[in-house]
Every structure is written in C-alpha cells, then in structure tokens.
Amino acid sequence: MDSTQISDFETNVDTAVIDELLASLSPRRRAHSISTATVAVNLCRRFGVDVKKGQLAGLIHDSMKERELSEQWRLAAKAKEAMPNSFVSRAIEEFEQNREYGSKMIHGPAAAGYLCHYEAWADLDALEAVALHSSAFTDMKPLCKIIYIADKLEPLREYVGIAEATALETEDLEDLFAYAVGHVVEYLHGKGYRIAQSTLDLYNSLTTKKVRA
C-alpha cells in the first residue's frame, strides 16, 4: 500500500512516516498489518465509524513491535503523557507493574507514542485505538473495539476460518467484540501464556453479560 493510497483516505497524515513504518516491518508483520487494516475498513463501513481512521490505525498498530524494547517503553511514556487519565495510561500502568509481561504488550502504546512524538498523526481517538489493540476495556470507543477485533480476527491468523469470517460479516459490534475477546483468552490459555488482568476482567464481564441476556 503506497502513500498515494494512504493519502486518499487521510490527507492530514504524514504519509511518508506511515510508509517508513510499514517498510521497516518484516514481510510477515507487514502482511498482518495490511490485513488488519482491510478488516478494519470493512468493519468501519458496517458500523458507521470513520473509515480513514480505521484504515490507518490498522496499518500502524504493530509498527513498533520489532523495535528495541527500550525504545518501545520510551515511546509508550510519550503516549501516557499525551493521553493522561485514559484507558491508555491505565493499560501502561498495568504493564509497568509487570514489565516482563508488559514488554510483550507495550508495542501498541509505543506506536501511539511514536506518532504523537513525531506529530505524524494527532487524532487522539485513533491513537487510542492503536494503543489499546492488545489490551481491551469494556467501555472503549467503537473505533478501539474495531481495531481490537480486526487485529484478532484478520484472516492471516492461524485460528481464523469460516466461522470467524462469517462473524465479521454478520455479528453486531458488541457481540463481535465479545467473540474476539473470547478467542484471545482461549488462545492464550491454550498456549499457557499469562493473560492481562484487564483482559480477564473484560472477559468475565462480557461472559456474565451474555449469560444474563
């Protein structure tokens, strides 16, 4: 995806920075990012959310994942400064409490911090969606939920098949969000990986809500 295509969607973004971020990724990570952006665009259209923001958030959500950890933490601090008293600062604080675990998750806030720091993109709603794609909360804005869903259910994921593709086309946003969160918890549990407390709280909340319904 070149800068002309990107600028067709969002003219106030520094497309050279976006191109540079995509070019710096490994082929596998770049393919995942483009696939996530494609799913995000479709979901934004379905649910009446700004397509421009969805596409770009999908493209750059993993842009810092292959950087040095020290740089990721430094940039995440920039995001925390730019978005105090938000879900983003709450997520970063959780990561800071367990840096070994947090180091696997900090790339989202780092990507938001990078764009804040270099003033490549100043839309805080979209940056929040980038920052929170690995750490979700119940009351997130629709764009945040869309990027979370797109990242977890894009078709290049090993566990995504016909059922997931059908859900992306038929489920409403809240049910789709719960579906994606459930996938994350099941996958991490199956692999024996640690699950963020915020994710467990969210999963329990969504499960309880579904049972009551």
PADODO-555476 format. One record per residue: x, y, z of N, C-alpha, C in turn; residue in three letters; residue number from 1. Coordinates in Angstrom, 3 decimals, always signed. Example, Ala and Ser with C-alpha at 12.3 -4.5 7.8 and 13.67 -1.06 7.14 Angstrom:
// residues 2
> +13.190  -5.690  +7.800  +12.300  -4.500  +7.800  +13.200  -3.300  +7.800  ala  1;
> +12.850  -2.250  +7.080  +13.670  -1.060  +7.140  +12.900  +0.030  +7.870  ser  2;
This chain:
// residues 213
> +0.855  -1.193  +0.000  +0.000  +0.000  +0.000  +0.885  +1.235  +0.000  met  1;
> +0.809  +2.031  -1.038  +1.718  +3.166  -1.151  +1.097  +4.426  -0.570  asp  2;
> +1.883  +5.512  -0.560  +1.432  +6.739  +0.083  +0.244  +7.369  -0.645  ser  3;
> +0.141  +7.150  -1.971  -0.995  +7.701  -2.700  -2.295  +7.098  -2.196  thr  4;
> -2.305  +5.779  -1.991  -3.491  +5.121  -1.468  -3.809  +5.607  -0.060  gln  5;
> -2.784  +5.748  +0.762  -2.998  +6.208  +2.125  -3.557  +7.618  +2.122  ile  6;
> -2.986  +8.511  +1.334  -3.429  +9.905  +1.334  -4.835  +10.040  +0.779  ser  7;
> -5.273  +9.072  -0.023  -6.648  +9.091  -0.491  -7.634  +8.961  +0.676  asp  8;
> -7.176  +8.309  +1.751  -8.038  +8.107  +2.905  -7.882  +9.211  +3.937  phe  9;
> -6.670  +9.709  +4.152  -6.440  +10.641  +5.268  -5.392  +11.661  +4.868  glu  10;
> -5.823  +12.827  +4.425  -4.894  +13.797  +3.869  -4.077  +14.539  +4.912  thr  11;
> -4.501  +14.503  +6.200  -3.747  +15.247  +7.205  -2.727  +14.385  +7.934  asn  12;
> -2.447  +13.210  +7.415  -1.436  +12.330  +7.986  -0.139  +12.461  +7.203  val  13;
> +0.972  +12.444  +7.907  +2.278  +12.463  +7.241  +2.494  +11.086  +6.623  asp  14;
> +2.147  +10.948  +5.349  +2.188  +9.641  +4.702  +3.602  +9.094  +4.578  thr  15;
> +4.597  +9.966  +4.534  +5.978  +9.495  +4.466  +6.335  +8.711  +5.730  ala  16;
> +5.846  +9.182  +6.878  +6.096  +8.471  +8.135  +5.407  +7.112  +8.127  val  17;
> +4.170  +7.066  +7.647  +3.441  +5.801  +7.592  +4.134  +4.818  +6.661  ile  18;
> +4.553  +5.303  +5.485  +5.284  +4.449  +4.546  +6.564  +3.901  +5.171  asp  19;
> +7.275  +4.768  +5.888  +8.523  +4.355  +6.520  +8.271  +3.290  +7.579  glu  20;
> +7.218  +3.466  +8.361  +6.893  +2.480  +9.388  +6.554  +1.125  +8.775  leu  21;
> +5.753  +1.125  +7.723  +5.399  -0.131  +7.068  +6.622  -0.799  +6.440  leu  22;
> +7.482  +0.000  +5.818  +8.673  -0.540  +5.163  +9.648  -1.147  +6.165  ala  23;
> +9.617  -0.670  +7.415  +10.556  -1.162  +8.425  +10.148  -2.513  +9.000  ser  24;
> +8.923  -2.957  +8.719  +8.430  -4.214  +9.274  +8.891  -5.410  +8.458  leu  25;
> +8.961  -6.556  +9.112  +9.234  -7.793  +8.391  +8.071  -8.076  +7.444  ser  26;
> +8.287  -8.858  +6.384  +7.193  -9.146  +5.444  +5.961  -9.740  +6.128  pro  27;
> +6.167  -10.617  +7.087  +5.045  -11.243  +7.788  +4.256  -10.211  +8.592  arg  28;
> +4.964  -9.350  +9.297  +4.302  -8.335  +10.112  +3.590  -7.302  +9.229  arg  29;
> +4.224  -6.963  +8.105  +3.606  -6.008  +7.182  +2.326  -6.594  +6.591  arg  30;
> +2.360  -7.877  +6.236  +1.170  -8.528  +5.681  +0.040  -8.545  +6.713  ala  31;
> +0.392  -8.825  +7.954  -0.607  -8.817  +9.028  -1.209  -7.416  +9.196  his  32;
> -0.376  -6.401  +9.132  -0.846  -5.028  +9.311  -1.810  -4.622  +8.201  ser  33;
> -1.477  -4.964  +6.973  -2.343  -4.635  +5.843  -3.657  -5.418  +5.936  ile  34;
> -3.574  -6.678  +6.352  -4.773  -7.487  +6.510  -5.668  -6.926  +7.615  ser  35;
> -5.055  -6.495  +8.714  -5.803  -5.883  +9.810  -6.494  -4.608  +9.338  thr  36;
> -5.783  -3.797  +8.561  -6.356  -2.556  +8.041  -7.541  -2.839  +7.124  ala  37;
> -7.436  -3.876  +6.329  -8.521  -4.241  +5.413  -9.773  -4.632  +6.182  thr  38;
> -9.602  -5.461  +7.225  -10.739  -5.854  +8.057  -11.315  -4.635  +8.766  val  39;
> -10.439  -3.762  +9.272  -10.889  -2.562  +9.977  -11.728  -1.664  +9.079  ala  40;
> -11.309  -1.504  +7.842  -12.076  -0.689  +6.886  -13.484  -1.262  +6.700  val  41;
> -13.565  -2.570  +6.520  -14.868  -3.206  +6.327  -15.763  -3.031  +7.553  asn  42;
> -15.180  -3.175  +8.738  -15.960  -3.024  +9.961  -16.394  -1.574  +10.167  leu  43;
> -15.505  -0.644  +9.864  -15.868  +0.774  +9.983  -17.044  +1.109  +9.072  cys  44;
> -17.036  +0.581  +7.877  -18.148  +0.815  +6.955  -19.440  +0.200  +7.497  arg  45;
> -19.333  -0.996  +8.057  -20.519  -1.667  +8.594  -21.137  -0.901  +9.753  arg  46;
> -20.271  -0.346  +10.609  -20.757  +0.221  +11.864  -20.734  +1.751  +11.893  phe  47;
> -20.512  +2.387  +10.750  -20.601  +3.833  +10.662  -19.502  +4.571  +11.396  gly  48;
> -18.305  +4.009  +11.400  -17.143  +4.627  +12.040  -16.216  +5.155  +10.952  val  49;
> -15.465  +6.199  +11.260  -14.583  +6.852  +10.288  -13.621  +5.843  +9.644  asp  50;
> -13.800  +5.608  +8.348  -13.001  +4.621  +7.619  -11.531  +5.032  +7.556  val  51;
> -11.277  +6.329  +7.418  -9.897  +6.820  +7.320  -9.098  +6.452  +8.565  lys  52;
> -9.698  +6.712  +9.708  -9.014  +6.411  +10.967  -8.830  +4.904  +11.146  lys  53;
> -9.851  +4.140  +10.774  -9.757  +2.692  +10.906  -8.663  +2.095  +10.054  gly  54;
> -8.542  +2.576  +8.828  -7.511  +2.040  +7.942  -6.111  +2.319  +8.478  gln  55;
> -5.885  +3.553  +8.869  -4.543  +3.928  +9.320  -4.181  +3.300  +10.662  leu  56;
> -5.158  +3.217  +11.557  -4.891  +2.553  +12.835  -4.526  +1.089  +12.608  ala  57;
> -5.227  +0.444  +11.684  -4.892  -0.939  +11.360  -3.507  -1.082  +10.764  gly  58;
> -3.154  -0.155  +9.898  -1.840  -0.228  +9.247  -0.677  -0.100  +10.230  leu  59;
> -0.817  +0.772  +11.234  +0.359  +1.070  +12.065  +0.269  +0.492  +13.483  ile  60;
> -0.750  -0.337  +13.770  -0.912  -0.805  +15.147  +0.289  -1.609  +15.647  his  61;
> +0.954  -2.334  +14.770  +2.111  -3.159  +15.167  +3.449  -2.549  +14.734  asp  62;
> +3.443  -1.283  +14.387  +4.623  -0.679  +13.766  +5.849  -0.621  +14.667  ser  63;
> +5.661  -0.725  +15.991  +6.803  -0.681  +16.912  +7.171  -2.059  +17.463  met  64;
> +6.469  -3.095  +17.057  +6.631  -4.402  +17.688  +8.016  -4.996  +17.479  lys  65;
> +8.677  -4.627  +16.397  +10.005  -5.181  +16.114  +11.133  -4.235  +16.509  glu  66;
> +10.805  -3.151  +17.211  +11.822  -2.215  +17.690  +12.419  -2.707  +19.012  arg  67;
> +13.550  -2.110  +19.398  +14.158  -2.429  +20.685  +13.179  -2.116  +21.818  glu  68;
> +13.173  -2.983  +22.845  +12.235  -2.793  +23.938  +12.436  -1.460  +24.655  leu  69;
> +13.685  -1.048  +24.800  +13.946  +0.221  +25.476  +13.277  +1.373  +24.722  ser  70;
> +13.293  +1.302  +23.386  +12.644  +2.338  +22.591  +11.130  +2.256  +22.739  glu  71;
> +10.592  +1.044  +22.794  +9.151  +0.888  +22.955  +8.677  +1.502  +24.269  gln  72;
> +9.381  +1.247  +25.352  +8.991  +1.791  +26.649  +9.115  +3.319  +26.658  trp  73;
> +10.154  +3.827  +26.012  +10.349  +5.273  +25.964  +9.213  +5.947  +25.205  arg  74;
> +8.814  +5.364  +24.103  +7.741  +5.940  +23.304  +6.378  +5.782  +23.979  leu  75;
> +6.204  +4.678  +24.700  +4.953  +4.489  +25.432  +4.767  +5.594  +26.469  ala  76;
> +5.865  +6.036  +27.059  +5.786  +7.140  +28.023  +5.257  +8.407  +27.352  ala  77;
> +5.591  +8.590  +26.071  +5.071  +9.736  +25.323  +3.552  +9.628  +25.163  lys  78;
> +3.065  +8.416  +24.926  +1.625  +8.204  +24.800  +0.926  +8.469  +26.123  ala  79;
> +1.554  +8.059  +27.197  +0.978  +8.276  +28.523  +0.868  +9.765  +28.830  lys  80;
> +1.878  +10.518  +28.415  +1.856  +11.972  +28.610  +0.746  +12.616  +27.766  glu  81;
> +0.576  +12.117  +26.544  -0.404  +12.712  +25.631  -1.835  +12.340  +25.990  ala  82;
> -2.011  +11.192  +26.663  -3.357  +10.711  +26.987  -3.477  +10.345  +28.469  met  83;
> -3.290  +11.317  +29.359  -3.392  +11.031  +30.795  -4.837  +10.719  +31.188  pro  84;
> -4.990  +9.982  +32.277  -6.323  +9.669  +32.797  -7.220  +9.003  +31.750  asn  85;
> -6.620  +8.140  +30.957  -7.351  +7.443  +29.904  -7.131  +5.946  +30.050  ser  86;
> -7.831  +5.161  +29.222  -7.587  +3.726  +29.198  -6.144  +3.438  +28.797  phe  87;
> -5.563  +4.300  +27.977  -4.174  +4.100  +27.539  -3.229  +4.187  +28.729  val  88;
> -3.353  +5.231  +29.540  -2.475  +5.357  +30.701  -2.724  +4.225  +31.684  ser  89;
> -3.975  +3.789  +31.801  -4.296  +2.663  +32.680  -3.628  +1.380  +32.211  arg  90;
> -3.657  +1.146  +30.899  -3.008  -0.043  +30.352  -1.503  +0.000  +30.572  ala  91;
> -0.887  +1.151  +30.335  +0.562  +1.274  +30.514  +0.947  +1.057  +31.969  ile  92;
> +0.157  +1.570  +32.886  +0.433  +1.365  +34.309  +0.380  -0.116  +34.669  glu  93;
> -0.553  -0.834  +34.074  -0.633  -2.278  +34.305  +0.620  -2.972  +33.759  glu  94;
> +1.070  -2.549  +32.597  +2.273  -3.141  +32.019  +3.499  -2.830  +32.876  phe  95;
> +3.543  -1.626  +33.425  +4.684  -1.215  +34.244  +4.784  -2.038  +35.525  glu  96;
> +3.667  -2.515  +36.024  +3.664  -3.305  +37.244  +4.299  -4.673  +37.034  gln  97;
> +4.289  -5.150  +35.805  +4.938  -6.418  +35.472  +5.616  -6.244  +34.117  asn  98;
> +6.824  -5.746  +34.144  +7.498  -5.363  +32.904  +7.825  -6.555  +32.013  arg  99;
> +8.035  -7.736  +32.616  +8.298  -8.905  +31.780  +7.099  -9.211  +30.896  glu  100;
> +5.913  -9.163  +31.502  +4.693  -9.353  +30.739  +4.398  -8.129  +29.880  tyr  101;
> +4.541  -6.949  +30.471  +4.232  -5.715  +29.774  +5.064  -5.505  +28.530  gly  102;
> +6.280  -6.041  +28.536  +7.159  -5.873  +27.376  +6.609  -6.549  +26.125  ser  103;
> +5.698  -7.516  +26.311  +5.075  -8.180  +25.168  +3.880  -7.392  +24.631  lys  104;
> +3.433  -6.422  +25.427  +2.213  -5.707  +25.095  +2.431  -4.214  +24.821  met  105;
> +3.609  -3.726  +25.154  +3.838  -2.283  +25.159  +3.948  -1.695  +23.756  ile  106;
> +4.026  -2.540  +22.736  +4.227  -2.029  +21.378  +3.049  -1.172  +20.888  his  107;
> +1.818  -1.448  +21.401  +0.673  -0.629  +20.998  +0.792  +0.806  +21.486  gly  108;
> +0.961  +0.992  +22.801  +1.210  +2.349  +23.292  +2.440  +2.992  +22.663  pro  109;
> +3.462  +2.177  +22.372  +4.676  +2.725  +21.751  +4.382  +3.292  +20.368  ala  110;
> +3.558  +2.597  +19.594  +3.197  +3.092  +18.257  +2.441  +4.412  +18.364  ala  111;
> +1.528  +4.488  +19.327  +0.800  +5.744  +19.539  +1.758  +6.846  +19.979  ala  112;
> +2.682  +6.501  +20.863  +3.656  +7.481  +21.332  +4.570  +7.969  +20.228  gly  113;
> +4.937  +7.084  +19.325  +5.787  +7.464  +18.200  +5.092  +8.525  +17.346  tyr  114;
> +3.836  +8.283  +17.031  +3.107  +9.219  +16.176  +2.817  +10.533  +16.896  leu  115;
> +2.576  +10.454  +18.210  +2.419  +11.695  +18.993  +3.717  +12.494  +18.984  cys  116;
> +4.817  +11.808  +19.244  +6.106  +12.463  +19.397  +6.549  +13.139  +18.106  his  117;
> +6.349  +12.448  +16.985  +6.789  +12.988  +15.703  +5.694  +13.772  +14.990  tyr  118;
> +4.564  +13.942  +15.670  +3.455  +14.744  +15.143  +3.029  +14.293  +13.747  glu  119;
> +3.099  +12.999  +13.525  +2.676  +12.460  +12.235  +1.159  +12.280  +12.182  ala  120;
> +0.566  +12.210  +13.381  -0.862  +11.961  +13.438  -1.352  +12.405  +14.803  trp  121;
> -2.275  +13.340  +14.853  -2.656  +13.946  +16.124  -4.066  +13.575  +16.586  ala  122;
> -4.740  +12.679  +15.887  -6.100  +12.312  +16.268  -6.053  +11.351  +17.452  asp  123;
> -6.465  +11.823  +18.631  -6.312  +11.031  +19.848  -7.229  +9.811  +19.874  leu  124;
> -8.396  +9.891  +19.257  -9.281  +8.720  +19.211  -8.607  +7.571  +18.464  asp  125;
> -8.014  +7.884  +17.327  -7.355  +6.855  +16.527  -6.094  +6.345  +17.215  ala  126;
> -5.345  +7.243  +17.851  -4.142  +6.817  +18.569  -4.498  +5.932  +19.751  leu  127;
> -5.623  +6.218  +20.387  -6.091  +5.362  +21.473  -6.382  +3.954  +20.958  glu  128;
> -6.974  +3.861  +19.766  -7.262  +2.561  +19.171  -5.974  +1.791  +18.886  ala  129;
> -4.955  +2.477  +18.412  -3.647  +1.853  +18.179  -3.071  +1.349  +19.498  val  130;
> -3.123  +2.192  +20.513  -2.509  +1.862  +21.801  -3.172  +0.672  +22.477  ala  131;
> -4.482  +0.512  +22.270  -5.243  -0.482  +23.032  -5.543  -1.758  +22.251  leu  132;
> -4.883  -1.976  +21.133  -5.245  -3.145  +20.334  -4.866  -4.468  +20.983  his  133;
> -4.001  -4.427  +22.009  -3.638  -5.652  +22.721  -4.198  -5.701  +24.135  ser  134;
> -4.813  -4.623  +24.581  -5.327  -4.546  +25.945  -6.663  -3.817  +25.909  ser  135;
> -7.739  -4.566  +26.079  -9.065  -4.004  +25.862  -9.801  -3.730  +27.164  ala  136;
> -10.767  -2.825  +27.084  -11.599  -2.458  +28.224  -13.060  -2.394  +27.773  phe  137;
> -13.970  -2.622  +28.707  -15.390  -2.729  +28.382  -15.933  -1.498  +27.679  thr  138;
> -15.615  -0.323  +28.191  -16.228  +0.910  +27.701  -15.404  +1.643  +26.651  asp  139;
> -14.562  +0.919  +25.933  -13.793  +1.546  +24.867  -14.720  +2.093  +23.787  met  140;
> -14.219  +3.069  +23.046  -14.979  +3.642  +21.937  -15.079  +2.626  +20.789  lys  141;
> -16.078  +2.789  +19.916  -16.253  +1.845  +18.805  -14.995  +1.641  +17.958  pro  142;
> -14.244  +2.701  +17.675  -13.038  +2.536  +16.863  -12.026  +1.640  +17.558  leu  143;
> -11.877  +1.789  +18.873  -10.957  +0.931  +19.621  -11.376  -0.531  +19.513  cys  144;
> -12.665  -0.779  +19.641  -13.165  -2.152  +19.548  -12.941  -2.717  +18.150  lys  145;
> -13.132  -1.885  +17.145  -12.946  -2.340  +15.770  -11.497  -2.748  +15.509  ile  146;
> -10.537  -1.943  +15.955  -9.131  -2.284  +15.732  -8.742  -3.530  +16.519  ile  147;
> -9.257  -3.652  +17.727  -9.011  -4.861  +18.520  -9.538  -6.089  +17.777  tyr  148;
> -10.777  -6.004  +17.301  -11.382  -7.115  +16.571  -10.602  -7.433  +15.298  ile  149;
> -10.286  -6.401  +14.528  -9.592  -6.603  +13.253  -8.239  -7.268  +13.457  ala  150;
> -7.523  -6.845  +14.490  -6.214  -7.439  +14.792  -6.352  -8.915  +15.146  asp  151;
> -7.361  -9.253  +15.925  -7.513  -10.630  +16.413  -8.164  -11.568  +15.403  lys  152;
> -8.973  -11.034  +14.496  -9.737  -11.895  +13.584  -9.389  -11.691  +12.120  leu  153;
> -8.263  -11.042  +11.833  -7.878  -10.901  +10.419  -7.529  -12.286  +9.862  glu  154;
> -7.773  -12.522  +8.569  -7.729  -13.880  +8.010  -6.372  -14.564  +7.979  pro  155;
> -5.268  -13.835  +8.221  -3.964  -14.483  +8.243  -3.669  -15.162  +9.579  leu  156;
> -4.483  -14.912  +10.590  -4.314  -15.578  +11.884  -4.530  -17.079  +11.713  arg  157;
> -3.727  -17.875  +12.416  -3.780  -19.324  +12.235  -5.110  -19.940  +12.682  glu  158;
> -5.793  -19.293  +13.613  -7.038  -19.854  +14.138  -8.285  -19.290  +13.466  tyr  159;
> -8.110  -18.420  +12.489  -9.256  -17.794  +11.833  -9.695  -18.617  +10.624  val  160;
> -10.987  -18.929  +10.596  -11.537  -19.713  +9.499  -12.898  -19.195  +9.071  gly  161;
> -13.726  -20.091  +8.580  -15.029  -19.707  +8.044  -15.924  -19.099  +9.131  ile  162;
> -15.893  -19.680  +10.329  -16.756  -19.183  +11.413  -16.416  -17.736  +11.752  ala  163;
> -15.120  -17.435  +11.810  -14.692  -16.077  +12.141  -15.037  -15.102  +11.013  glu  164;
> -14.832  -15.536  +9.785  -15.167  -14.694  +8.637  -16.662  -14.393  +8.601  ala  165;
> -17.472  -15.383  +8.934  -18.923  -15.186  +8.967  -19.309  -14.211  +10.076  thr  166;
> -18.677  -14.360  +11.237  -18.955  -13.462  +12.357  -18.644  -12.017  +11.986  ala  167;
> -17.542  -11.805  +11.283  -17.158  -10.451  +10.884  -18.207  -9.803  +9.985  leu  168;
> -18.948  -10.615  +9.272  -19.940  -10.087  +8.329  -21.347  -10.006  +8.920  glu  169;
> -21.589  -10.727  +10.022  -22.972  -10.839  +10.496  -23.211  -10.342  +11.916  thr  170;
> -22.235  -10.457  +12.805  -22.444  -10.106  +14.209  -22.447  -8.587  +14.394  glu  171;
> -23.206  -8.115  +15.408  -23.130  -6.691  +15.713  -21.830  -6.399  +16.456  asp  172;
> -21.532  -5.140  +16.655  -20.215  -4.758  +17.172  -19.948  -5.332  +18.554  leu  173;
> -20.920  -5.265  +19.458  -20.697  -5.741  +20.817  -20.504  -7.251  +20.859  glu  174;
> -21.304  -7.981  +20.102  -21.146  -9.438  +20.059  -19.829  -9.828  +19.406  asp  175;
> -19.454  -9.090  +18.393  -18.192  -9.362  +17.708  -17.001  -9.072  +18.619  leu  176;
> -17.109  -8.004  +19.403  -16.071  -7.668  +20.373  -15.927  -8.786  +21.402  phe  177;
> -17.048  -9.256  +21.928  -17.017  -10.360  +22.897  -16.426  -11.619  +22.264  ala  178;
> -16.766  -11.855  +21.012  -16.254  -13.016  +20.280  -14.733  -12.950  +20.161  tyr  179;
> -14.214  -11.772  +19.830  -12.764  -11.598  +19.690  -12.054  -11.756  +21.025  ala  180;
> -12.618  -11.172  +22.076  -12.020  -11.302  +23.407  -11.983  -12.767  +23.830  val  181;
> -13.065  -13.477  +23.570  -13.106  -14.897  +23.888  -12.033  -15.675  +23.153  gly  182;
> -11.811  -15.355  +21.893  -10.757  -16.001  +21.114  -9.386  -15.761  +21.745  his  183;
> -9.134  -14.532  +22.160  -7.841  -14.182  +22.757  -7.611  -14.984  +24.026  val  184;
> -8.599  -15.010  +24.903  -8.457  -15.728  +26.169  -8.243  -17.219  +25.935  val  185;
> -9.014  -17.798  +25.040  -8.872  -19.219  +24.745  -7.499  -19.530  +24.147  glu  186;
> -7.032  -18.685  +23.253  -5.734  -18.904  +22.611  -4.603  -18.806  +23.631  tyr  187;
> -4.607  -17.736  +24.429  -3.540  -17.549  +25.406  -3.560  -18.643  +26.464  leu  188;
> -4.751  -19.023  +26.893  -4.869  -20.102  +27.884  -4.337  -21.410  +27.315  his  189;
> -4.691  -21.691  +26.058  -4.228  -22.921  +25.423  -2.719  -22.985  +25.269  gly  190;
> -2.091  -21.819  +25.090  -0.640  -21.745  +24.942  +0.072  -21.656  +26.290  lys  191;
> -0.695  -21.492  +27.356  -0.087  -21.351  +28.673  +0.516  -19.985  +28.922  gly  192;
> +0.064  -18.974  +28.165  +0.589  -17.620  +28.318  -0.173  -16.869  +29.403  tyr  193;
> +0.496  -15.897  +30.010  -0.141  -15.059  +31.005  -1.146  -14.139  +30.325  arg  194;
> -2.284  -13.930  +30.978  -3.336  -13.081  +30.440  -3.453  -11.836  +31.310  ile  195;
> -3.528  -10.682  +30.678  -3.633  -9.427  +31.423  -4.866  -9.437  +32.308  ala  196;
> -4.731  -8.870  +33.504  -5.872  -8.813  +34.415  -7.027  -8.038  +33.798  gln  197;
> -6.697  -6.968  +33.068  -7.759  -6.190  +32.425  -8.511  -7.030  +31.390  ser  198;
> -7.781  -7.909  +30.690  -8.425  -8.784  +29.715  -9.300  -9.820  +30.395  thr  199;
> -8.818  -10.381  +31.512  -9.622  -11.345  +32.266  -10.880  -10.678  +32.825  leu  200;
> -10.713  -9.475  +33.356  -11.870  -8.740  +33.886  -12.885  -8.479  +32.778  asp  201;
> -12.376  -8.101  +31.611  -13.247  -7.830  +30.474  -13.967  -9.101  +30.036  leu  202;
> -13.224  -10.187  +29.935  -13.804  -11.470  +29.527  -14.901  -11.898  +30.495  tyr  203;
> -14.623  -11.795  +31.796  -15.612  -12.178  +32.801  -16.849  -11.289  +32.726  asn  204;
> -16.620  -9.988  +32.496  -17.728  -9.054  +32.389  -18.609  -9.370  +31.183  ser  205;
> -17.968  -9.619  +30.047  -18.721  -9.916  +28.827  -19.440  -11.242  +28.924  leu  206;
> -18.798  -12.225  +29.567  -19.422  -13.538  +29.740  -20.635  -13.451  +30.650  thr  207;
> -20.498  -12.694  +31.742  -21.619  -12.514  +32.670  -22.775  -11.809  +31.987  thr  208;
> -22.458  -10.781  +31.201  -23.484  -10.037  +30.482  -24.232  -10.940  +29.500  lys  209;
> -23.484  -11.814  +28.837  -24.099  -12.706  +27.851  -25.020  -13.722  +28.533  lys  210;
> -24.575  -14.248  +29.682  -25.393  -15.220  +30.417  -26.694  -14.565  +30.889  val  211;
> -26.615  -13.330  +31.380  -27.807  -12.614  +31.850  -28.780  -12.339  +30.722  arg  212;
> -28.186  -12.057  +29.520  -29.053  -11.791  +28.372  -29.820  -13.022  +27.935  ala  213;
